Amino acid sequence: MSEKLLVSEKIVEKKVPVYDASGNVIGEVVLPNVFSFPVRKDLIRRAFLASFTARLQPKGRDPLAGKRRVGESWGIGHSVARVPRLDNGRAVLAPMTRGGRLAHPPRVEKVVRERINKKEKVRAIASAIAATSHPELVRLRGHLFEKEVLPIVVDDQALSVVKTSDAKKLLKGLGVFVDVERAHNKTRIRAGKGKMRGRRYVRPKSLLIVVHEENLDTYKAFRNLPGVDVVPASMLSVIHLAPGGVPGRLTIYTKSALEVLRKRFEVMSF
């Protein structure tokens, strides 16, 4: 599906080098016009919140939670607080008591989803794609890389790797494996009860690899590298490009993935 985008600025063609599996320059390619789209941080933030909150499930409490004990206040003259109590003197029902109700429990009717218009969402994705070509924005996110020109574009055959060891060699040749090491070194244990709920570790985001087609071998080769994500160009979204709503993720594109983006986004100037 092609999306038409209007920009008020004159589109300037950008050329970037194309690398092979060893990190050698084998040519150059003209980036699609979507990379000339202005970076709108406010729009990217809204689109991220819309996509992120769409996955949240409304939750609430049982209306009778904490209220199933029959208690009655003793009144005054007993030298105890006037809260509901059992016959043995144990306080119940009140929010500050053991096993009592919550003062302000979660409610199902609470609106937890951010809404965004379809055209705004498309412009936000285009803006996030353009942000991957700005080295200053990528550095602001904390990424480490050796290349002077972004984004990094590789030949299609360069990503035809099967083993993680081959994936490491590829990233070292491109000068971006240091960012994977950064994500590994900053992985930490989560504070709080999330450790008991399947979210024990907090892992920083590292590389994003955009491929032109879904290849199971490529996913298997990169899935064990901390912080690295692989996504087809047809499914690219703000969730991948701007984790946390912050644009400028360090991204590697295949040469054919650029053609998919060229067909997906049609940018026109006026």
C-alpha positions in Angstrom: 0.0 0.0 0.0 1.4 3.3 -1.0 1.0 6.4 1.2 1.3 9.9 -0.2 3.1 12.4 2.0 3.3 16.1 1.4 6.3 18.1 2.5 6.7 21.9 2.2 10.5 21.7 1.8 12.4 20.8 -1.3 13.4 17.2 -1.4 17.2 16.6 -1.6 18.5 13.3 -2.8 20.7 11.6 -0.3 23.3 9.0 -1.4 24.8 6.5 1.1 27.4 3.8 0.6 26.4 0.1 0.4 28.4 -2.4 2.4 29.1 -6.1 1.9 29.3 -8.8 4.6 32.9 -7.8 5.4 32.1 -4.1 5.8 33.7 -3.0 2.5 32.0 -0.4 0.3 30.7 -2.0 -2.9 28.7 0.9 -4.2 26.1 3.5 -3.3 22.4 3.9 -3.4 20.0 6.9 -3.4 17.8 6.9 -0.4 14.0 7.1 -0.9 12.4 10.5 -0.5 10.9 9.5 2.8 14.3 10.0 4.4 14.0 13.7 3.5 10.8 14.0 5.6 11.1 16.5 8.5 11.5 14.9 11.9 8.5 15.7 14.1 9.3 14.5 17.7 5.9 15.5 19.0 4.1 13.4 16.3 6.4 10.5 16.8 5.7 10.5 20.6 1.9 10.5 20.0 2.1 7.7 17.5 4.2 5.6 19.9 1.8 6.1 22.8 -1.1 5.2 20.5 0.6 2.0 19.4 1.8 1.1 22.9 -1.4 1.7 24.7 -3.4 -0.2 22.0 -1.8 -3.4 23.5 -2.9 -2.6 27.0 -5.8 -4.7 28.4 -8.2 -2.8 30.7 -8.2 -4.2 34.2 -10.1 -3.6 37.4 -10.8 -5.0 40.8 -13.7 -7.2 42.1 -16.2 -4.7 43.6 -16.3 -6.8 46.8 -12.5 -7.2 47.1 -11.6 -6.5 50.7 -15.2 -6.2 51.8 -16.1 -9.8 52.5 -15.5 -9.6 56.3 -18.4 -8.6 58.5 -17.1 -5.8 60.7 -18.7 -3.1 62.8 -17.3 -0.1 64.5 -17.3 -0.3 68.3 -17.9 3.3 68.6 -16.4 5.5 71.3 -15.3 4.7 74.8 -13.2 1.7 74.0 -9.8 3.5 73.5 -9.5 2.2 69.9 -10.0 3.8 66.5 -13.5 3.9 65.2 -12.9 1.5 62.2 -14.9 -1.6 61.5 -13.7 -4.5 63.7 -14.4 -8.2 64.2 -15.5 -9.5 67.6 -11.9 -10.3 68.4 -10.8 -6.7 67.9 -9.2 -7.1 64.5 -9.8 -4.1 62.2 -11.2 -4.9 58.7 -12.6 -3.3 55.6 -10.8 0.0 55.9 -8.0 0.8 53.3 -5.2 0.9 56.0 -6.1 -2.5 57.5 -4.7 -5.9 56.6 -6.9 -7.5 54.0 -9.0 -4.4 53.6 -10.1 -2.7 50.4 -7.9 -0.5 48.2 -8.5 3.2 48.6 -8.3 3.9 44.8 -8.4 0.6 42.9 -7.9 0.3 39.1 -11.2 0.7 37.2 -12.2 -1.0 34.0 -13.9 2.1 32.6 -10.7 4.1 32.8 -9.5 5.3 29.4 -6.0 3.9 28.9 -5.7 4.2 25.1 -4.3 7.1 23.2 -6.0 7.8 19.8 -4.3 9.1 16.7 -5.5 9.8 13.2 -4.5 7.5 10.3 -2.7 10.3 8.4 -0.9 11.4 11.5 0.3 7.9 12.1 1.6 7.6 8.6 3.5 10.9 8.9 4.9 9.8 12.2 6.3 6.6 10.7 7.8 8.6 7.9 9.3 11.0 10.4 10.8 8.2 12.5 12.3 6.7 9.3 13.9 10.0 8.4 15.3 10.3 12.0 17.4 7.1 11.4 19.5 9.1 8.9 20.5 11.9 11.3 23.7 10.9 13.2 23.1 13.5 15.9 19.7 12.1 16.8 21.1 8.5 16.9 23.9 9.6 19.3 21.4 11.4 21.5 19.7 8.0 22.1 23.0 6.7 23.3 23.9 4.4 20.4 27.6 3.8 19.6 28.8 3.4 16.0 31.8 4.1 13.9 30.3 5.1 10.5 30.0 8.8 9.6 27.1 8.4 7.3 23.7 7.0 8.3 21.7 4.9 7.8 23.8 1.8 7.2 22.8 0.0 4.0 24.0 -3.5 3.3 23.7 -5.8 0.3 20.9 -8.3 0.5 23.3 -11.3 0.6 25.1 -9.8 3.6 22.2 -10.7 5.9 21.9 -14.2 4.7 23.5 -15.5 7.8 22.4 -18.6 9.8 24.6 -18.6 12.9 24.9 -16.0 15.6 28.7 -16.2 15.2 28.3 -15.1 11.6 26.0 -12.3 12.7 28.7 -11.0 15.1 31.3 -11.0 12.4 28.9 -9.0 10.2 28.2 -6.4 12.8 31.9 -6.1 13.7 32.7 -5.4 10.1 30.1 -2.7 10.0 31.4 -1.1 13.1 28.2 -1.4 15.2 28.9 -4.4 17.4 30.1 -2.0 20.1 26.4 -0.9 20.4 25.4 -4.5 21.1 28.0 -4.7 23.8 26.6 -1.5 25.3 23.2 -3.1 25.5 24.8 -6.2 27.1 26.7 -4.3 29.7 23.7 -2.2 30.7 21.3 -5.1 31.1 20.2 -5.1 34.7 17.7 -6.7 37.1 14.4 -4.9 37.3 13.5 -3.2 40.6 10.1 -4.1 42.0 7.7 -7.0 41.7 8.1 -7.3 38.0 10.9 -9.8 38.7 8.3 -12.3 39.8 6.1 -11.7 36.7 8.3 -12.7 33.8 10.0 -9.3 33.5 13.2 -10.0 35.5 15.6 -8.1 33.3 15.6 -4.6 31.7 17.5 -4.7 28.4 18.3 -1.5 26.5 17.4 -1.4 22.8 20.3 -1.7 20.4 20.3 -2.2 16.6 17.2 -2.4 14.4 17.7 -4.5 11.2 15.2 -3.9 8.5 15.0 -6.7 5.9 13.1 -6.8 2.6 11.4 -10.1 3.4 10.7 -12.4 6.3 13.6 -14.9 6.6 13.5 -17.3 9.5 17.3 -17.9 9.4 18.0 -14.2 9.8 15.7 -14.0 12.8 17.4 -17.0 14.4 20.9 -15.6 13.8 20.2 -12.2 15.5 17.7 -13.1 18.2 20.3 -14.0 20.8 22.1 -10.6 20.5 20.9 -8.3 23.3 18.8 -5.4 22.1 18.8 -6.4 18.4 15.5 -6.5 16.6 14.8 -7.7 13.0 11.7 -6.5 11.2 10.5 -6.6 7.6 10.2 -3.2 5.9 6.5 -3.8 5.2 5.8 -4.1 9.0 8.0 -1.2 10.1 6.3 0.9 12.7 7.1 3.6 15.3 7.4 0.9 18.0 10.5 -0.4 16.2 11.9 2.9 15.0 11.4 5.0 18.2 11.4 2.9 21.4 9.9 4.9 24.2 8.8 7.5 21.7 12.4 8.8 21.2 13.4 8.9 17.5 16.9 8.1 16.2 17.4 4.3 16.6 20.5 2.9 15.0 19.2 1.1 12.0 20.6 -1.2 9.3 18.7 -1.5 6.0 19.1 -4.0 3.2 19.2 -2.6 -0.3 15.9 -4.2 -1.3 14.3 -3.0 1.9 14.8 0.6 0.7 12.9 -0.3 -2.4 10.0 -1.6 -0.3 10.0 1.7 1.7 10.1 3.6 -1.6 6.9 1.9 -2.7 5.3 2.1 0.7 5.8 5.9 1.1 5.4 8.3 -1.8 6.7 11.8 -0.7 5.7 14.8 -2.8 6.9 18.4 -2.3 4.8 21.5 -2.8 
